[in-house]
């Protein structure tokens, strides 16, 4: 595998998105002008994840303008776009850039601009890492120089391509949900800092003012104060408790054996001890993370899941990160379609209320699909026919309320 990545291989010239920004293409009914973000304080952006380039082997399609029409009409102003680098490149030749696919990404950047929706591009599968372990990468982003060099190369390409698009319209979310560094070995703060620093440097070499976001550790759940000095924001998650969000999700081993969830969710018997053991493990793994050290000693975290535990586990640690001058946003949340709808609505109401009180925005996973407001195929929802889609009106109106 070649390890020298030549900057001259970048695509030159002004991108489609930048050129289109010179034209007055804003549609009627678009959202309000986007607020000015900073790494220290993110706007309370609200929206959805769009999955057209999420897994290359499943879908690698152009983005849909109708999604932006719906979001703008409903008052949302944020779209996170998790992408696999395999959509525009190849693990056997990481320097390859497929221009036809990049033009489709140009298109979604332009759609965001036209409809007043901030776009956040994310590497869900980066060279050398993905939370989706069903496909193996030839190198490891966290341990191999080749993978880090390749990932930096791709982010440099994006940074140069969209350097004329302001951060009010576009941000970069480095790597989706860093979890394990190797099989069953948690990624630690120091390793994450080293990799993030290199990726940030690659982006800023081409686009010095680009707004950059990093997902928290442990699949987005843990704030990372070590990254504060990089001048970037951070993204958290809203999937806990997993027994509510992922009940009977076929990609989560054993979830079909969990009892039917309720909200609030009691934690009893052996589950209490598992919670305590998990926090003890976190305290050991993230021993250099002062927020985790404090969090692990909170007795509420071994108790029932309710609004109080949401505050203790999902809000307060990230508020401590905010106090260090790091902006916070919720990059993903939602519940799979097997969870009873009343449980979903009650749980999400408590999450949304907590996030609104904290001043944070959110992006539901997803807009269309089993977690979303459109075409979720829930058995216990009376859907509304909405322009050829099945709309979960109760869930949509709950989101709009917050």
C-alpha positions, -999 to 999 in steps of 0.1 A, spaced: 0 0 0 15 34 -10 19 57 19 28 90 2 -4 109 -5 2 138 -30 -17 170 -23 -16 178 -61 -40 149 -65 -68 170 -50 -96 181 -73 -89 217 -82 -113 246 -88 -145 258 -73 -169 231 -63 -204 228 -76 -218 238 -42 -197 270 -41 -206 279 -77 -243 274 -70 -240 296 -40 -236 326 -63 -272 320 -76 -304 329 -60 -320 294 -58 -336 296 -24 -371 280 -26 -402 295 -12 -409 282 23 -372 277 32 -362 277 68 -350 309 86 -314 320 80 -289 297 97 -273 309 129 -236 315 133 -219 285 149 -186 284 168 -167 255 183 -174 269 217 -212 272 212 -232 253 186 -267 265 176 -297 245 187 -299 229 153 -327 204 149 -331 177 122 -323 143 110 -297 119 96 -298 112 59 -285 77 49 -281 77 11 -243 70 15 -243 53 49 -232 18 38 -218 15 3 -229 -21 -3 -265 -13 7 -271 21 -8 -250 47 -27 -277 69 -42 -281 106 -49 -298 125 -21 -334 134 -23 -345 170 -26 -379 161 -11 -362 153 22 -350 190 24 -384 202 13 -400 183 42 -374 194 68 -378 231 58 -415 229 57 -416 214 92 -392 239 106 -360 218 109 -326 232 99 -300 205 103 -291 173 84 -262 150 94 -249 129 66 -231 97 77 -211 84 48 -188 55 39 -156 64 21 -162 33 0 -190 52 -17 -164 74 -35 -132 54 -30 -118 19 -26 -101 2 3 -76 -13 -22 -67 22 -35 -75 48 -8 -63 76 -31 -90 70 -56 -117 96 -57 -148 88 -78 -159 121 -92 -195 111 -101 -201 102 -65 -185 134 -52 -208 154 -75 -237 138 -56 -222 150 -24 -218 185 -40 -255 182 -47 -265 176 -11 -243 205 1 -262 227 -23 -296 214 -12 -287 223 23 -278 258 13 -310 262 -8 -333 250 19 -317 267 49 -305 233 64 -271 231 79 -253 201 66 -228 181 87 -208 156 67 -196 126 87 -173 97 79 -193 68 93 -168 45 77 -134 61 75 -103 45 61 -94 21 89 -125 23 111 -162 19 113 -186 11 141 -200 -14 116 -176 -43 121 -193 -65 94 -166 -53 69 -130 -54 78 -106 -26 69 -71 -35 56 -56 -12 82 -65 3 116 -71 40 119 -61 41 156 -28 21 153 -16 22 116 0 52 100 -12 42 66 -49 44 76 -44 77 94 -27 92 63 -55 79 41 -82 94 63 -64 127 65 -61 126 27 -99 122 23 -107 150 48 -82 173 30 -100 166 -2 -134 175 13 -119 206 30 -105 219 -3 -136 210 -23 -159 229 0 -136 256 13 -158 283 -1 -189 271 17 -192 289 51 -195 271 84 -230 284 88 -239 260 61 -214 231 65 -195 213 92 -173 182 92 -179 154 118 -146 135 118 -153 98 126 -186 82 136 -188 68 172 -152 58 181 -156 27 202 -131 -1 201 -95 5 191 -91 -32 185 -114 -61 191 -129 -57 227 -103 -30 235 -118 5 242 -103 34 224 -86 57 250 -85 95 252 -48 98 242 -51 77 211 -83 96 200 -65 129 206 -36 119 184 -58 108 155 -82 137 158 -53 162 159 -40 149 126 -74 150 109 -81 185 122 -47 197 109 -55 182 75 -88 200 73 -74 233 85 -46 232 60 -72 237 33 -101 253 52 -88 271 83 -122 283 95 -142 251 90 -164 241 119 -153 206 130 -172 182 153 -159 151 170 -181 123 183 -177 113 219 -159 81 229 -176 48 237 -198 52 207 -205 88 213 -215 85 249 -185 99 267 -173 135 265 -136 139 257 -120 169 275 -86 160 259 -99 173 226 -108 207 240 -75 222 230 -81 214 193 -109 241 191 -136 217 179 -171 209 191 -184 175 202 -214 153 194 -232 131 219 -259 104 215 -294 97 227 -298 59 226 -297 50 263 -311 29 276 -305 5 247 -333 -17 260 -357 11 249 -339 23 217 -328 -11 203 -354 -36 215 -355 -65 190 -331 -47 166 -317 -76 146 -281 -61 145 -279 -60 183 -271 -95 196 -295 -107 223 -319 -78 219 -347 -102 210 -343 -117 245 -348 -84 264 -381 -80 281 -406 -56 265 -395 -21 275 -414 5 295 -407 41 302 -395 48 329 -375 16 328 -369 -2 361 -334 -16 366 -335 -46 390 -315 -76 403 -285 -86 382 -289 -56 359 -280 -33 388 -247 -52 393 -240 -51 355 -244 -13 356 -220 -10 385 -195 -33 368 -198 -13 336 -191 20 353 -161 5 372 -147 -6 338 -152 28 324 -134 44 353 -104 21 346 -103 25 308 -108 63 309 -86 69 339 -72 101 323 -107 115 317 -118 136 347 -154 137 336 -156 99 335 -139 96 369 -166 118 385 -194 102 365 -185 66 375 -191 74 412 -227 87 407 -250 62 424 -279 73 402 -262 55 373 -269 21 388 -306 28 393 -338 30 373 -339 48 339 -360 79 342 -357 117 337 -334 120 367 -310 94 353 -311 111 319 -300 143 336 -272 126 356 -259 103 328 -266 121 295 -267 158 304 -244 167 333 -212 151 320 -216 170 287 -223 203 306 -190 198 323 -174 196 288 -193 227 278 -178 246 307 -144 239 291 -155 259 260 -167 230 239 -200 232 220 -223 202 222 -249 187 198 -268 154 198 -258 138 165 -280 107 167 -310 94 187 -342 75 183 -358 41 188 -362 11 165 -397 3 153 -402 -27 176 -404 -6 208 -440 2 217 -449 36 203 -462 51 236 -429 41 252 -410 57 224 -430 90 227 -426 91 265 -389 84 264 -382 109 236 -402 136 253 -379 133 284 -348 134 261 -360 164 242 -369 183 273 -335 177 288 -317 187 256 -338 219 252 -331 229 288 -294 224 281 -296 244 249 -286 216 226 -299 206 192 -304 171 179 -305 149 148 -329 119 148 -317 87 133 -333 87 108 -358 107 86 -370 78 66 -367 43 81 -373 22 112 -363 50 136 -378 79 117 -410 99 112 -415 86 77 -419 50 66 -409 35 100 -432 4 96 -444 3 132 -472 -21 139 -489 2 165 -490 35 146 -519 49 126 -499 65 98 -509 96 78 -505 95 40 -480 123 33 -469 128 -3 -464 91 -9 -449 84 26 -463 70 58 -460 98 83 -459 92 121 -476 125 129 -474 120 167 -437 116 166 -432 145 142 -453 169 163 -434 159 194 -401 168 177 -415 201 165 -426 209 200 -389 209 211 
